[in-house]
Amino acid sequence: MNQDIFVVVEHLRGQVADISYIMLAAARDLAQATGGEVVAVLLGHNAQALASNLAANHVLYGDHSSLAEFTSDAYTQALAGLLSKEAPRAAFFGSTSIGSDVAGVLSARLGLPLVSSCVQIADGNLISQICGGKIMAESALSDEVTTLVTVIPGGYKPAQGQAQTSPAVTTFEVSIAAPRVSLKQYIEPEVADVDISAENVLIAVGRGIQTEDNLELAEELAELLGGVVCASRPVVDQGWLPTARMVGKSGKSVKPKLYLALGISGAPEHVEGMADAEMIIAINMDPDAPIFDIATYGAEIDLFDLIDPLLEALEGA
Ligand SMILES: Cc1cc2nc3c(=O)[nH]c(=O)nc-3n(C[C@H](O)[C@H](O)[C@H](O)COP(=O)(O)OP(=O)(O)OC[C@H]3O[C@@H](n4cnc5c(N)ncnc54)[C@H](O)[C@@H]3O)c2cc1C
């Protein structure tokens, strides 16, 4: 086994996903502790240009027509061969639907340990969230086999994993035997009333908002601040807001200038979609709510004690 940290680059329709850059930043911290290098693993077809700004010591690029679009089948076949041959100390995957799919299968197929929801590296160990972020776990890398890791946003910014100069790229041989799955088509979401991913100010409501009627308070705040209301999954699951307003793993990724989170706990699946907001203000009654770990400012307060005075202050401003 060598001491390198592999990062499996996630990309879709010609765009490298932010989670890839976040993983590269985390991998750099880990490689400093192991004494290895950060190696980005890029899979695709005619996709080598995507390597241009990856902050890695070098890039291993695997090209195959079956890798033109992501399928778990083709990715796991390509990666099983590479990981078995190269035996890096750790391999990072995004804690996304793509990364979790691939890492889980590889863990089972190759018999490798998998640490999920890693958010930070500390002294060469993996710090990860469990129970929706209420408990933090610290794991050491295996000394004997490659440790697979899924990474969630929150600990690093995408800019930390982007380079000004292109890394060296080496092509590796990919063998994919008769792929069993292929992509038929992308199904685009229905056109929404607003595109929350393009908004500068988002007032995000979570289960703490309690009733549908209370959404009106958030709407008033949004109007005064020139933004729109979005939500965590429970609010959308109740049917109080359309799916297009959901932030997170099953919803949209947003990067507003201001994200005001009202009664949102900060579960990893939610944080995945909003950790890169420029400023996060969290309002929550629970001092241990994980949202405070990533908030720029936080207030441990009942949101209903805050909204009325805030509306008054904004109206008078
Ligand atoms: C595969 C999968 C995908 C998922 N995808 C998503 C996704 O895309 N987006 C998403 O959001 N979730 C997603 N989830 C769900 C996610 O795990 C959490 O359950 C969800 O984010 C929790 O939403 P919440 O923070 O609103 O609710 P809760 O976790 O119940 O938190 C409510 C918070 O409100 C606070 N609160 C309550 N009353 C008040 C008050 N009066 N004033 C102030 N604070 C108050 C509480 O202290 C608590 O912290 C997914 C889960 C799975 C398994």
The ligand as an SDF file (V2000), in Angstrom:
LIG
                    3D

 53 58  0  0  0  0  0  0  0  0999 V2000
  -31.2740   10.1070    1.3090 C   0  0  0  0  0  0  0  0  0  0  0  0
  -31.7150   11.3470    2.0680 C   0  0  0  0  0  0  0  0  0  0  0  0
  -31.7560   12.5390    1.3820 C   0  0  0  0  0  0  0  0  0  0  0  0
  -32.1340   13.6940    2.0650 C   0  0  0  0  0  0  0  0  0  0  0  0
  -32.1440   14.8770    1.3750 N   0  0  0  0  0  0  0  0  0  0  0  0
  -32.4330   16.0010    2.0510 C   0  0  0  0  0  0  0  0  0  0  0  0
  -32.3750   17.2730    1.3750 C   0  0  0  0  0  0  0  0  0  0  0  0
  -32.1210   17.3970    0.1810 O   0  0  0  0  0  0  0  0  0  0  0  0
  -32.6300   18.3730    2.0990 N   0  0  0  0  0  0  0  0  0  0  0  0
  -32.9130   18.3400    3.4290 C   0  0  0  0  0  0  0  0  0  0  0  0
  -33.1280   19.3980    4.0330 O   0  0  0  0  0  0  0  0  0  0  0  0
  -32.9840   17.1510    4.0730 N   0  0  0  0  0  0  0  0  0  0  0  0
  -32.7520   15.9980    3.4160 C   0  0  0  0  0  0  0  0  0  0  0  0
  -32.8410   14.8180    4.0690 N   0  0  0  0  0  0  0  0  0  0  0  0
  -33.3680   14.8270    5.4580 C   0  0  0  0  0  0  0  0  0  0  0  0
  -32.3280   15.1990    6.4740 C   0  0  0  0  0  0  0  0  0  0  0  0
  -31.6500   14.0340    6.9150 O   0  0  0  0  0  0  0  0  0  0  0  0
  -32.9740   15.8430    7.7210 C   0  0  0  0  0  0  0  0  0  0  0  0
  -33.9520   14.9730    8.2470 O   0  0  0  0  0  0  0  0  0  0  0  0
  -33.6170   17.1910    7.4300 C   0  0  0  0  0  0  0  0  0  0  0  0
  -32.7000   18.0480    6.7690 O   0  0  0  0  0  0  0  0  0  0  0  0
  -34.0420   17.8330    8.7350 C   0  0  0  0  0  0  0  0  0  0  0  0
  -34.7580   18.9980    8.4610 O   0  0  0  0  0  0  0  0  0  0  0  0
  -34.8960   20.1380    9.5620 P   0  0  0  0  0  0  0  0  0  0  0  0
  -33.5510   20.6280    9.9580 O   0  0  0  0  0  0  0  0  0  0  0  0
  -35.8870   21.1090    9.0510 O   0  0  0  0  0  0  0  0  0  0  0  0
  -35.6250   19.3430   10.7560 O   0  0  0  0  0  0  0  0  0  0  0  0
  -35.0850   18.8610   12.1570 P   0  0  0  0  0  0  0  0  0  0  0  0
  -33.8520   18.0460   11.9990 O   0  0  0  0  0  0  0  0  0  0  0  0
  -36.2370   18.2650   12.8720 O   0  0  0  0  0  0  0  0  0  0  0  0
  -34.6440   20.1960   12.8860 O   0  0  0  0  0  0  0  0  0  0  0  0
  -35.5290   21.1890   13.3150 C   0  0  0  0  0  0  0  0  0  0  0  0
  -34.6940   22.1880   14.0860 C   0  0  0  0  0  0  0  0  0  0  0  0
  -35.5090   23.2790   14.4470 O   0  0  0  0  0  0  0  0  0  0  0  0
  -35.1560   23.6890   15.7560 C   0  0  0  0  0  0  0  0  0  0  0  0
  -36.3380   24.3660   16.2950 N   0  0  0  0  0  0  0  0  0  0  0  0
  -37.5640   23.8210   16.6020 C   0  0  0  0  0  0  0  0  0  0  0  0
  -38.4110   24.7790   17.0170 N   0  0  0  0  0  0  0  0  0  0  0  0
  -37.7100   25.9530   16.9680 C   0  0  0  0  0  0  0  0  0  0  0  0
  -38.0490   27.2990   17.2910 C   0  0  0  0  0  0  0  0  0  0  0  0
  -39.2550   27.6560   17.7050 N   0  0  0  0  0  0  0  0  0  0  0  0
  -37.0900   28.2430   17.1450 N   0  0  0  0  0  0  0  0  0  0  0  0
  -35.8310   27.9270   16.7230 C   0  0  0  0  0  0  0  0  0  0  0  0
  -35.4670   26.6540   16.4210 N   0  0  0  0  0  0  0  0  0  0  0  0
  -36.4040   25.6840   16.5310 C   0  0  0  0  0  0  0  0  0  0  0  0
  -34.7930   22.4080   16.4870 C   0  0  0  0  0  0  0  0  0  0  0  0
  -33.9140   22.6940   17.5680 O   0  0  0  0  0  0  0  0  0  0  0  0
  -34.0990   21.6180   15.3760 C   0  0  0  0  0  0  0  0  0  0  0  0
  -32.7040   21.8260   15.3730 O   0  0  0  0  0  0  0  0  0  0  0  0
  -32.4730   13.6490    3.4280 C   0  0  0  0  0  0  0  0  0  0  0  0
  -32.4040   12.4360    4.0980 C   0  0  0  0  0  0  0  0  0  0  0  0
  -32.0320   11.3000    3.4220 C   0  0  0  0  0  0  0  0  0  0  0  0
  -31.9470   10.0060    4.1850 C   0  0  0  0  0  0  0  0  0  0  0  0
  1  2  1  0
  2  3  1  0
  2 52  2  0
  3  4  2  0
  4  5  1  0
  4 50  1  0
  5  6  2  0
  6  7  1  0
  6 13  1  0
  7  8  2  0
  7  9  1  0
  9 10  1  0
 10 11  2  0
 10 12  1  0
 12 13  2  0
 13 14  1  0
 14 15  1  0
 14 50  1  0
 15 16  1  0
 16 17  1  0
 16 18  1  0
 18 19  1  0
 18 20  1  0
 20 21  1  0
 20 22  1  0
 22 23  1  0
 23 24  1  0
 24 25  2  0
 24 26  1  0
 24 27  1  0
 27 28  1  0
 28 29  2  0
 28 30  1  0
 28 31  1  0
 31 32  1  0
 32 33  1  0
 33 34  1  0
 33 48  1  0
 34 35  1  0
 35 36  1  0
 35 46  1  0
 36 37  1  0
 36 45  1  0
 37 38  2  0
 38 39  1  0
 39 40  1  0
 39 45  2  0
 40 41  1  0
 40 42  2  0
 42 43  1  0
 43 44  2  0
 44 45  1  0
 46 47  1  0
 46 48  1  0
 48 49  1  0
 50 51  2  0
 51 52  1  0
 52 53  1  0
M  END
$$$$
